[in-house]
Amino acid sequence: MILLTFCSNYGQNVSLYNQFNGRYDFTFIGNTMNVAENGAFDPCLILTSSAANYTMSSGDIVESAYLYWAGSGTGDFNVNLNGNPIVAERNFALTLASSGMPFFSAFANVTSIVQATGSGTYTLSDLDVSSFLNTTNYCNNGTNFAGWAIVIVYKNDALPLNQLNVYDGLQNVPSVLTINLNSLNVIDNEDAKIGFVAWEGDRNIAVNESLSINGNIISNPPLNPSNNAFNGTNSITGSTTLYNMDLDIYNIENNINIGDTSALIQLTSGQDFVMINTVVTKLNSQLPDATITIDNAIQECNSKIITVEFTVYNNLSTNELTAGIPIAIYVNGEYYEYSETTLPIPIDGSWSSQISIELPDDFTEGTLLFSVDNDGTGIGIATELNEFNNSAETYIILNSSPSFNTLEPLIACNQGLTSGTFDFLNYDELVLANETDTFEGFYESYEDAENQSNQILETTNYVATSTPKEIFIRVENENCYSITSFLLTTKNCPPTVYNYISANDDPYNETFFIKGLRDIFVNFKIEIYNRWGRMIWKGTNNDADWSGFSNKGFKLDDSNSPKGTYFYILYLNDVDYPEPIYGYLYFTK
């Protein structure tokens, strides 16, 4: 037993932990660690291990299994289930304001263990609160306890379509505890039920103790009378010796109405200290649940038009989603466009589509949001199991072609007929305007650059047979590419004069040769003078190179000039070289 004044205590509010929609139901298994109901004659002995049995029905498939364990003190968060070490994933704490005595509860997801074990005996061990009992007044106050429970959610194709909600926290009475269960969607209240995992209830204390839902007192007589709801019982097994804990499930068909979205649970107690840890509701709820994903956003470079691929789902639902469900599209938080589904979507089904969207002119980047069952005003046309999971968004950065540096034309000496040899190796770096962009190659045509074919590999001695010639460069960033170009041009460079002639009929230096003259300066004229200033030879592009014979003025024997030094005047007759070139040459035989 326990005698307490009615003071405020501190815990965690019971709230929704998980929701299941489909052909689901639930049950509890668990056991106390107390050897007797705590009170004046309690030996104050609490075990560290106890067991409970679980029997699955034909067709049952375990979906989830949640282990809760609790006791006096600040907590033991490492236990063992059927030989498997369990570490608390979440924990709850509550302190009695009147005495400062703490209590705890812990949680672990043990789905894999229960799925692997199935029907059989489950033993929780290594739950030890003895150290707390030895240092406080739990025994004297009749608040020494420990126990454990597993909430098992299972699926069976023979079940009706239900919505099952698991709520948890740690709240207590006396004197009044009110819990608002939200996220309900009641279509039919047939076989509606509610279950409680509660700690520290006493069979022999029934002072103003009641349990009500929506203002209606509920009970399971004779196991749970209306004036003693939490009295150390297990309504699944019929046990009345589940000392100082309760695993009770109540039928609430006549206590909840079709269309309800919440339920109000109220527990009163004039004396008994009871902690509610877990509440589970099962309601017949045949509703769809529309969700949406943005699967892909396809962009062209430098375009405001994007094609968005998306999928509408009806997962975790209990009814078909009809066709014509609106889809509102938002750009940077502003409603922008509308679409809708065109086919009904079955339970656990989906419907995929795509839409082309022309983004605003001032859009460069931002958020694109799709909201299903939304007509653009935030209002939908379907009643759903969950009205708060209807949106998906993605961040869009418009693809823009990379910028690039303008490249100066490359100029080489004219090698004849405007041909030239060029070196543009360093242009691969000079063209890049951003460090994050990449150079992808040189090409001889725009089409080759676009298709990335026939890349120019020789860039240090590239021969252009005629100029001007355009060379194309492809530059890429993460999403796009740009194509730019530069020109190869030639100019008439000054010719090179070889001023030594040995007319001796060997293969070398037989004539007066000037490199870069005949194919470049086609209108040239050249005059050769002897040492006394007399012109002895005159030629143009139509004449052969001078080989020592005279064709102008004073004639020597055999018209052959003697060896010695001669002088030349070269008229290029080119706008870039208006002045003649003067020089000397040496002639020998």
Beta strands, then each sheet from edge to edge (+ up, - down):
strand 1: 12-22
strand 2: 24-32
strand 3: 50-54
strand 4: 61-72
strand 5: 78-81
strand 6: 84-87
strand 7: 90-95
strand 8: 102-109
strand 9: 120-125
strand 10: 146-155
strand 11: 162-181
strand 12: 188-199
strand 13: 210-213
strand 14: 216-217
strand 15: 245-251
strand 16: 263-284
strand 17: 291-299
strand 18: 305-313
strand 19: 326-331
strand 20: 334-340
strand 21: 350-358
strand 22: 365-372
strand 23: 391-397
strand 24: 410-413
strand 25: 420-422
strand 26: 438-443
strand 27: 462-464
strand 28: 469-476
strand 29: 481-491
strand 30: 496-498
strand 31: 500-502
strand 32: 513-515
strand 33: 525-529
strand 34: 535-540
strand 35: 564-571
strand 36: 581-588
sheet 1: 1+ 11- 16+ 12- 15+
sheet 2: 1+ 11- 16+ 13- 14+
sheet 3: 2+ 10- 4+ 8- 7+
sheet 4: 3+ 9- 5+ 6-
sheet 5: 17+ 18- 21+
sheet 6: 20+ 19- 22+ 23-
sheet 7: 24+ 29+ 28- 26+
sheet 8: 25+ 27-
sheet 9: 30+ 32-
sheet 10: 31+ 36+ 35- 33+ 34-
end
